[in-house]
Amino acid sequence: AQTVTQSQPEMSVQEAETVTLSCTYDTSESDYYLFWYKQPPSRQMILVIRQEAYKQQNATENRFSVNFQKAAKSFSLKISDSQLGDAAMYFCAYKYNNNDMRFGAGTRLTVKP
Amino acid sequence: EAQVTQNPRYLITVTGKKLTVTCSQNMNHEYMSWYRQDPGLGLRQIYYSMNVEVTDKGDVPEGYKVSRKEKRNFPLILESPSPNQTSLYFCASSLGTGSYGYTFGSGTRLTVV
């Protein structure tokens, strides 16, 4: 079974600084999809960024970017110029072609003013 | 507005009293799924449905039932709730396989006393 591991239960960053959240996954498949979701205190699950495994280029969405290392099965999220509104729980997720999405345990990010 | 509507948002009930959490999506998605979120465990899949009348167990199906009689609705039923089912529940839907992410409902905080 595919598993997703987020080794950092909590992280903190100073406003305007950069922070990187780690994620590793275990799979025997070669074609799959990876996601980062943000969950603010409102509980809403918000898609931040996605990456197709067949693409070598790292995905970028404004201040959010990923470092996808397929051989190492690593998918970290980098948040640049951190803002107070970035404070949330962040979940890494893996999806195979059967539509089944597996989530990590989450990383709680605190942004200090 | 494209959305997944989940109700109720909060629910407190007593052990053994049957309850239903409703979920409806207006995006004509074929795939729908239920997750529970617990601290330190992330989101774990309870049941999923690939289409009308097609449902299957996820990782933690014990104590839950689902049905998919219409494409838009996917209710979660707890026939005899127990305190270990106290959790945050999410319904999600997806357009299909591939890089499509999930659209989540706003969550149901269930407390069983």
Interface residues (C-beta under 8 A of the other chain):
Chain A: V4 Q6 P9 Y33 F35 Y37 S42 R43 Q44 M45 L47 R50 E52 F91 K95 N97 N98 N99 D100 M101 R102 F103 G104 A105 G106
Chain B: Y31 S33 Y35 G40 L41 G42 L43 R44 Q45 Y48 M50 L88 F90 A92 S94 G96 T97 G98 S99 G101 Y102 F104 S106 G107 R109
